[in-house]
Amino acid sequence: MPKQKFVQVTWIDAWEDESNFATAHAIAQTHEPMTVRTRGWLLVDDDTGISLAGEDSAQDGHDVFRRRCFIPRVNVKLVEELKFSKPRKVRNGNLVGSSDGDSAVGRNPGVPVGEGAVQ
């Protein structure tokens, strides 16, 4: 795992309207920048801006990064470090601390279980 921090950057972005026609009213309603949240490995954070990477791997003992993006400093509103939570331990097929005793092993935890659910 890289030594870089994993962050979420909230920033202001310009945007492009892909429609061919717009009324003056529609233009007035959308005449503002877009607030964007981008998450990634923080590579550079200086007066010029922020460089992030969305993917990391190791080659020849060095961290390498892909899906890089640059955000000009003037556009940055907030930088927050995100922490990874520790995975929950599994005992006898059940998540430790699970109130219903339901097993998360071998199934999507977002899929409902119980009467009438497809398993």
C-alpha positions as CSV (number, residue, x, y, z in Angstrom):
1,M,0.0,0.0,0.0
2,P,1.4,3.4,-0.9
3,K,2.6,5.9,1.8
4,Q,0.4,8.6,0.4
5,K,-2.8,9.8,2.1
6,F,-6.1,8.8,0.7
7,V,-8.2,12.0,0.5
8,Q,-11.5,13.5,-0.7
9,V,-11.1,16.9,-2.5
10,T,-14.2,19.1,-2.8
11,W,-13.6,21.6,-5.6
12,I,-15.3,23.9,-8.1
13,D,-15.3,22.7,-11.7
14,A,-16.3,24.4,-15.0
15,W,-18.7,22.3,-17.1
16,E,-20.0,22.1,-20.6
17,D,-23.7,21.9,-21.8
18,E,-24.0,19.2,-24.5
19,S,-27.4,20.4,-25.6
20,N,-27.6,22.4,-28.8
21,F,-30.3,24.9,-27.7
22,A,-31.1,26.6,-24.5
23,T,-33.4,29.4,-23.5
24,A,-32.1,32.5,-21.7
25,H,-34.2,31.3,-18.6
26,A,-32.5,27.9,-18.6
27,I,-29.1,29.5,-19.0
28,A,-29.7,31.9,-16.1
29,Q,-30.8,28.9,-13.8
30,T,-27.6,27.0,-14.5
31,H,-25.1,29.8,-14.6
32,E,-22.8,28.6,-11.9
33,P,-19.8,26.2,-11.5
34,M,-20.3,22.6,-10.4
35,T,-19.2,21.4,-7.0
36,V,-17.3,18.1,-7.4
37,R,-15.9,15.6,-4.9
38,T,-12.9,13.5,-6.1
39,R,-11.3,10.8,-4.0
40,G,-7.8,9.4,-4.5
41,W,-4.2,9.0,-3.4
42,L,-2.7,12.5,-2.7
43,L,0.4,12.8,-4.8
44,V,1.1,16.5,-4.6
45,D,-0.5,19.3,-2.6
46,D,1.2,22.7,-3.1
47,D,0.4,26.3,-4.1
48,T,-0.1,25.3,-7.7
49,G,-2.8,22.6,-7.0
50,I,-3.5,19.1,-6.0
51,S,-2.6,15.9,-8.0
52,L,-4.5,12.7,-7.2
53,A,-4.3,9.1,-8.4
54,G,-7.2,6.7,-8.5
55,E,-5.1,3.5,-8.7
56,D,-1.8,2.3,-7.4
57,S,0.4,-0.7,-7.9
58,A,4.0,-1.7,-7.4
59,Q,6.6,-2.2,-10.2
60,D,10.3,-3.0,-9.5
61,G,9.7,-2.1,-5.8
62,H,8.3,1.4,-6.6
63,D,4.7,2.7,-6.2
64,V,3.2,3.5,-9.6
65,F,0.0,5.5,-10.0
66,R,-2.7,5.6,-12.7
67,R,-5.9,7.6,-13.4
68,R,-4.2,10.8,-12.3
69,C,-5.9,14.1,-12.1
70,F,-4.9,17.7,-11.4
71,I,-7.0,20.3,-9.6
72,P,-5.9,23.9,-9.7
73,R,-5.4,25.3,-6.1
74,V,-7.8,28.2,-6.8
75,N,-10.6,25.7,-7.4
76,V,-10.1,23.7,-4.2
77,K,-12.6,24.3,-1.4
78,L,-11.7,21.4,1.0
79,V,-9.3,18.5,1.4
80,E,-10.2,15.8,3.9
81,E,-8.1,12.7,4.7
82,L,-10.2,9.5,4.6
83,K,-9.2,6.6,6.8
84,F,-9.8,3.0,6.0
85,S,-11.7,1.0,8.5
86,K,-10.4,-2.3,9.6
87,P,-12.3,-5.3,8.2
88,R,-14.6,-7.0,10.7
89,K,-13.5,-10.5,11.8
90,V,-15.5,-13.5,10.8
91,R,-16.0,-16.4,13.2
92,N,-17.8,-19.6,12.2
93,G,-19.2,-17.9,9.1
94,N,-20.8,-15.0,11.1
95,L,-19.6,-11.5,11.4
96,V,-18.4,-10.6,14.9
97,G,-20.8,-8.0,16.3
98,S,-23.6,-8.9,13.9
99,S,-26.9,-8.6,15.8
100,D,-28.8,-11.0,13.6
101,G,-26.1,-13.7,13.4
102,D,-26.5,-13.6,9.6
103,S,-23.5,-14.8,7.7
104,A,-22.0,-12.3,5.2
105,V,-19.6,-14.9,3.8
106,G,-20.4,-15.9,0.2
107,R,-23.1,-13.3,-0.4
108,N,-23.5,-9.6,-1.2
109,P,-24.1,-7.8,2.1
110,G,-26.4,-5.4,0.3
111,V,-28.8,-8.2,-0.7
112,P,-31.8,-8.8,1.6
113,V,-32.1,-12.1,3.2
114,G,-35.0,-13.8,5.0
115,E,-38.5,-14.8,3.9
116,G,-39.3,-14.2,0.3
117,A,-35.7,-13.2,-0.6
118,V,-34.0,-15.0,-3.5
119,Q,-30.8,-16.7,-2.4
